[in-house]
Amino acid sequence: MARPDIVLWGGTGQAKVLRELIGDDFALQAVFDNSPTVAPPFADIPLIRGWNGFLEWHAAREPRPCHFLVAIGGDRGKVRVEIQAQLERAGLLAAVAVHRTAFVARNARLGPGSQILAQAAVCVEAEVGTACIVNTSASVDHECWLGHGVHVAPGAHLAGEVQVGDFSMIGAGATVLPRIRIGRHCVVGAGAVVTRDLPDGAVAYGNPARIVRYASEPPATPA
Ligand SMILES: CC(C)(COP(=O)(O)OP(=O)(O)OC[C@H]1O[C@@H](n2cnc3c(N)ncnc32)[C@H](O)[C@@H]1OP(=O)(O)O)[C@@H](O)C(=O)NCCC(=O)NCCS
């Protein structure tokens, strides 16, 4: 049976990670990126620049289903969600990507566009929103709730019943204690141990994590 088509939006390291992840499950057709300078990540797949480039590619293509993943990591979860919505409006289908070595509990829920990378774990009754990344060797324990565009970076661990608001990033190797609530647009620094709830927009690091500033984008709700 023919493999379904897929495209990636974003041509940097996350594109390489996702191509390895999807393996032979999909046939990669193209990579898109808004940057005029990013180098093509793959020798055998075209890199097409900008939304107009996408529209031309889409118009020239035979009308058959095409999936996509947004390959943009770091703390750019809002951009990931926005591009996902734009591609869905154009008629493409958000894939859900789970690496063959990841564990996802049978009753965990993964939102469209989410990416569960190698050796990651999403445990029982966890809920993962749209376009989230649970990165290499990260864990999202029982009954955690992740909003949209959340990134749990490599080796970060969320204990049970943790909540993370939209567009927040939990940095590499950070630990979040049970039942902690992290707001929207937060950044938890690499290696932090989060022992208290964080309000919207907080940037925090250290053990125990302390708020060092608020993100430049104003929080959606008062902190
Ligand atoms: C927390 C963070 C956002 C702070 O970024 P920043 O505000 O640009 O901080 P700076 O790099 O200017 O560093 C400011 C100070 O904080 C310290 N610092 C920065 N991050 C720290 C961290 N995670 N833990 C402890 N100290 C940290 C720096 O050493 C520096 O200290 P100094 O003033 O004594 O020299 C960032 O350092 C971080 O940890 N990001 C997470 C990255 C990550 O995990 N990405 C995953 C990609 S897959």
The ligand as an SDF file (V2000), in Angstrom:
LIG
                    3D

 48 50  0  0  0  0  0  0  0  0999 V2000
   16.2760   30.0130   31.8300 C   0  0  0  0  0  0  0  0  0  0  0  0
   16.7110   30.5950   30.5010 C   0  0  0  0  0  0  0  0  0  0  0  0
   15.4770   30.7950   29.6080 C   0  0  0  0  0  0  0  0  0  0  0  0
   17.3460   31.9400   30.8280 C   0  0  0  0  0  0  0  0  0  0  0  0
   17.7440   32.5230   29.6660 O   0  0  0  0  0  0  0  0  0  0  0  0
   18.3410   34.0170   29.7390 P   0  0  0  0  0  0  0  0  0  0  0  0
   17.4160   34.9120   30.4480 O   0  0  0  0  0  0  0  0  0  0  0  0
   18.7140   34.3610   28.3280 O   0  0  0  0  0  0  0  0  0  0  0  0
   19.5970   33.8430   30.6740 O   0  0  0  0  0  0  0  0  0  0  0  0
   21.1000   34.2190   30.3660 P   0  0  0  0  0  0  0  0  0  0  0  0
   21.6850   33.2180   29.4240 O   0  0  0  0  0  0  0  0  0  0  0  0
   21.1820   35.6790   30.0250 O   0  0  0  0  0  0  0  0  0  0  0  0
   21.7570   33.9800   31.7830 O   0  0  0  0  0  0  0  0  0  0  0  0
   21.5140   34.8720   32.8750 C   0  0  0  0  0  0  0  0  0  0  0  0
   22.0910   34.2360   34.1170 C   0  0  0  0  0  0  0  0  0  0  0  0
   21.2880   33.1310   34.4940 O   0  0  0  0  0  0  0  0  0  0  0  0
   22.0750   31.9410   34.5620 C   0  0  0  0  0  0  0  0  0  0  0  0
   21.2520   30.8660   34.0280 N   0  0  0  0  0  0  0  0  0  0  0  0
   20.6620   30.8090   32.8050 C   0  0  0  0  0  0  0  0  0  0  0  0
   19.9590   29.7010   32.6760 N   0  0  0  0  0  0  0  0  0  0  0  0
   20.0700   29.0280   33.8160 C   0  0  0  0  0  0  0  0  0  0  0  0
   19.5510   27.7870   34.2650 C   0  0  0  0  0  0  0  0  0  0  0  0
   18.7560   27.0510   33.5010 N   0  0  0  0  0  0  0  0  0  0  0  0
   19.8600   27.4000   35.5190 N   0  0  0  0  0  0  0  0  0  0  0  0
   20.6740   28.1450   36.3030 C   0  0  0  0  0  0  0  0  0  0  0  0
   21.1970   29.3440   35.9300 N   0  0  0  0  0  0  0  0  0  0  0  0
   20.8910   29.7650   34.6980 C   0  0  0  0  0  0  0  0  0  0  0  0
   23.2830   32.2230   33.6930 C   0  0  0  0  0  0  0  0  0  0  0  0
   24.3650   31.4290   34.0640 O   0  0  0  0  0  0  0  0  0  0  0  0
   23.4930   33.6850   33.9580 C   0  0  0  0  0  0  0  0  0  0  0  0
   24.1340   33.8230   35.2000 O   0  0  0  0  0  0  0  0  0  0  0  0
   25.2010   34.9980   35.4630 P   0  0  0  0  0  0  0  0  0  0  0  0
   24.4230   36.2900   35.3110 O   0  0  0  0  0  0  0  0  0  0  0  0
   25.6690   34.7440   36.8510 O   0  0  0  0  0  0  0  0  0  0  0  0
   26.2590   34.8320   34.4240 O   0  0  0  0  0  0  0  0  0  0  0  0
   17.7000   29.6830   29.7140 C   0  0  0  0  0  0  0  0  0  0  0  0
   18.9950   29.7760   30.2070 O   0  0  0  0  0  0  0  0  0  0  0  0
   17.2970   28.2050   29.7560 C   0  0  0  0  0  0  0  0  0  0  0  0
   17.6200   27.4420   30.6720 O   0  0  0  0  0  0  0  0  0  0  0  0
   16.5550   27.8170   28.6930 N   0  0  0  0  0  0  0  0  0  0  0  0
   16.1230   26.4480   28.4890 C   0  0  0  0  0  0  0  0  0  0  0  0
   16.8400   25.8970   27.2490 C   0  0  0  0  0  0  0  0  0  0  0  0
   16.3590   24.5200   26.9040 C   0  0  0  0  0  0  0  0  0  0  0  0
   16.2950   23.6350   27.7320 O   0  0  0  0  0  0  0  0  0  0  0  0
   16.0020   24.3420   25.6520 N   0  0  0  0  0  0  0  0  0  0  0  0
   15.5160   23.0840   25.1670 C   0  0  0  0  0  0  0  0  0  0  0  0
   15.7470   22.9960   23.6760 C   0  0  0  0  0  0  0  0  0  0  0  0
   15.3130   21.4430   23.0160 S   0  0  0  0  0  0  0  0  0  0  0  0
  1  2  1  0
  2  3  1  0
  2  4  1  0
  2 36  1  0
  4  5  1  0
  5  6  1  0
  6  7  2  0
  6  8  1  0
  6  9  1  0
  9 10  1  0
 10 11  2  0
 10 12  1  0
 10 13  1  0
 13 14  1  0
 14 15  1  0
 15 16  1  0
 15 30  1  0
 16 17  1  0
 17 18  1  0
 17 28  1  0
 18 19  1  0
 18 27  1  0
 19 20  2  0
 20 21  1  0
 21 22  1  0
 21 27  2  0
 22 23  1  0
 22 24  2  0
 24 25  1  0
 25 26  2  0
 26 27  1  0
 28 29  1  0
 28 30  1  0
 30 31  1  0
 31 32  1  0
 32 33  2  0
 32 34  1  0
 32 35  1  0
 36 37  1  0
 36 38  1  0
 38 39  2  0
 38 40  1  0
 40 41  1  0
 41 42  1  0
 42 43  1  0
 43 44  2  0
 43 45  1  0
 45 46  1  0
 46 47  1  0
 47 48  1  0
M  END
$$$$
